[in-house]
Amino acid sequence: MKCEIIRDLIPLWSEGLCSEESSREVREHIETCESCRRLCGSAEPPAEEIAVPDSGEAMQKVSRCF
């Protein structure tokens, strides 16, 4: 994958917002590309995925507050 694409994906990757395929591409690319690796700096993928509740569950919690 080209560096330009990886540079666009790095912020998303560091926040865990990339697809699994894109995350894999970023990791593989920065293993071999020094300039993109430096651009990552301390950007690391999240250790674990964050569970996002479905909208029905979220609305139940909100309605309980009111």
N, C-alpha and C positions, 0 to 999 in steps of 0.2 A: 504494500500500500504506500502511496506517496506521502512524503512528509507533510505536505499542505493539509491533507485530509486528517492525518494523525494529530496535527496541531489544532485542528478544529474540534477533534474528539476529546482531547486531553481534559478540558474542563468538565465535560460530561462524564468521562471515565472516572475522574477523581471524586465525583459526587455519586458514583454508582448509578448513573442514569442511562448508560449505554446498554444496548442489547448484549447478550452473551457473546455473540459473534464479533461485535465491534470491540468489546472488552478484550477478547482473545487477540484480535488484530493489533490493538494498541500495545498489549503486553509483548507480543512477539516482535513488533517493530522497535520498541524502545530497548529491547535486549541487544539489538544490532546497530542502532542509530544513536551515536553519542549526542548529537545536537538536540534531538527530540527528548532524550533521556535527561539532559540538562534542563530543557524547557519544563519538564515535569517537576523538577526540583523536589519538593516534599510531597507532591501530589501522589497519593497512593489510593488504590481502590479500597472501598470499605471492607472491613474484615468479614462482615456478614450482611446479608440483604436485610433491608428494613421491611417489615411486614406492613402493608397498607390495607386497612380495613375496607371492606366493600362499602358502597355508599349507604346501603340500608342500615348496616351496623353503626356507621358514623352518625347517621341521622337520629337513631335511637338514643345514642349518648347525648347528642345535642338537645333533643327534646326533653330528656330527663333533667337537664340543667335548668330549663325554663319551667 
